[in-house]
Amino acid sequence: MQQNLPDDSPHILPLPSKPGVAGIAAELLWQIPRAADPVAFLGAALPLLLSPVGGDFIALAEAVEGRWSPVAQSGHRRTLPEQLLADSLDRDSPLASDDWIVAPLAAGTAPAQAIVVHIPPEANPTKALAGLTDLLPVLREGLAAVGARHHDRRRARRLETILEITNQWNRTREVQPLLMKMAEAATRLLGADRASIFVWDRRRHELVGRPALGVAEGELRIPDNRGVAGQVIQSGEARRVDTATQSDDIDRHVDAQLGYETRSLLCVPLRGRSGDLLGVFELINKLSGSFTAEDEEALAELAAGAAIALENAQDREELLSTTRQIAQQATDQVRLIGKTPAIEALRSIIRRVADTDLAVLILGENGTGKEVVAQSIHYLSRRRGKPFIAVNCAAIPDTLAESELFGHEKGAFTDARDARLGKFELASGGTIFLDEIGDLSLSGQAKLLRVIEQHSLVRVGGSVPIQTDARLVAATNQDLPEMVRQNRFREDLYFRLNVVTMEIPPLRERPGDIAPLAEHFLNDFCRKARRQVPAFSAAAEKRLASHTWPGNVRELRNLMERIAYLSTEDRIDVEDLAFISSPRRRDSAVADTNRTLADATASFQIEYITRAIEQCGGNMSQTAECLGLHRSNLYRKMRQLGMAAPD
């Protein structure tokens, strides 16, 4: 039924159906899968709507900050009837006035949208609105479908970009460069002026913002309850702020500190793998317009990747810091104690070869400290942050040597229930120390030589070569050249190991190191035993200096450990020095029981005085002091025994 509409005020119009619009509806449906985006769909759909409406201008209008503007239009450009649009929106109903008809596109949308059509004076407003309202559901659904598809495509492209960005982030090992890359990527991807990542310092109740331009050292600290960032931390929810409507939410103290003006802001939480809040990701000042819901969605997706990369970088930094700390502690604990020329020369060689990849062969009696020298080489090198793996070749059965050194695959032999890494793989990048290398079997020597020369190994039961970058340091107390002559040690392996040779003299040949070593060990064990360090009497010091130390430094260390835990006095005397005789040595004077006691006593005195003179380097005054004699009495005793006095 036709209605006469007065020109002076808008009226609510009925919504008649019109079967004749079916063809246009079909054309609209045909355009939906072909439109690249909502604007393209409107470009095809709006001209189609003019025919049943009988208008000469149609537009999809959108309200932004109270102002209406066309998103898309067709026909002769005209000025929009803003009052009619506002009234239609308030009533959520189609309205007509003069030569305009308006119909809201959908209720509750933000921003508000409406279809507005200009009709000539001769057109029938009721008929025009009936045609528009019949086609409006098709237009609405078409826009929704095209918009959703366009959004999904944009999101897919955005996620691809974010994936590429986060892959680059995960290759960044340090936190500070990572935060810079995150800020740069976010501003570029979402068109913002600045970006900052605020890491939550829970202990201090602060947010630490990086990068912060205009702040010393690029770091900004604010309380974790201040500003938008503080609100996001407290609530765990994202926030968008525009100063045109929410200026009170911006922390102007920060603006003043940075010499900057914040106009719009987007802030989302950073959550780790466990869901705990790590901080917030903040964008400042959208370059065009205000931050949108799509921007918020994009930044949240970017923040998810950023949180993982940040956690990984923090874990790496913490691990590296711990490794460096452990390496430094180990370096401090591994020290060559002594001041004799032999030890000073050894230190000099260690410093020169430590940071090379040369193979080192350490020679010396048992207990002289060969492993300490090997550790010193490792901890003074650039490999100090990598493993130091010590292997006692004498303790490995011949049948297990290859598996122990080079590893094995699952099922390689009866008890190989799982694959196992060998010592060379465990030491890759670091140092492997093969102690008692002379006790390695000939077959083990051959396989070791191949690994040293090729820098690769094959596990027992495996077929794939595995690269290894372990620096080799070997040690022995045996005469390797003699073993080579007896065909008990491979000559080619001997020359391969003997690139740099270090020989540690026994303790009896460097009596000047006995006192410093004893003091070092006693201080260390007394600290562990939580007691005061006792002092040595003069007689005890002489007895330490005169002892032959068949067990070398290890024997001295064990003696100091017994004293630290078992002695109760503040002074150590000769009676407290419970030396242990070597089971491998017997004094020649005692070994021969076929001599008279006088002959045996004289023989013992000759051997004992000779050994004391050797230990004191031929210094007769020092020898006499060590033996508890005056120098003249020592010479007289030597003449009685038929000994020649040294020059």
Secondary structure, 3 states (H helix, E strand, C coil): CCCCCCCCCCEECCCCCCHHHHHHHHHHHHHHHHCCCHHHHHHHHHHHHHHHHCCCEEEEEEEECCEEEEEEEEECCCCCCHHHHHHHHHHCCCEEECCEEEEECCCCCCCCEEEEEECCCCCCHHHHHHHHHHHHHHHHHHHHHHHHHHHHHHHHHHHHHHHHHHHHHCCCCCHHHHHHHHHHHHHHHHCEEEEEEEEEECCCCEEEEECCCCCHHHCEEEECCCHHHHHHHHHCCCEEEEHHHHHHHCCHHHHHHHCCCCCEEEEEEEECCCCCEEEEEEEEEECCCCCCHHHHHHHHHHHHHHHHHHHHHHHHHHHHHHHHHHHHHHHHHCCCCCCCHHHHHHHHHHHHHCCCCCCEEEECCCCCCHHHHHHHHHHCCCCCCCCEEEEEHHHCCHHHHHHHHHCECCCCCCCCCCCECCHHHHCCCCEEEEECHHHCCHHHHHHHHHHHHHCEECCECCCCCEECCCEEEEEECCCHHHHHHCCCCCHHHHHHHCCEEEECCCHHHCHHHHHHHHHHHHHHHHHHHCCCCCEECHHHHHHHHHCCCCCHHHHHHHHHHHHHHHCCCCEECHHHCCCCCCCCCCCHHHHCCCCCHHHHHHHHHHHHHHHHHHHCCCCHHHHHHHHCCCHHHHHHHHHHCCCCCCC
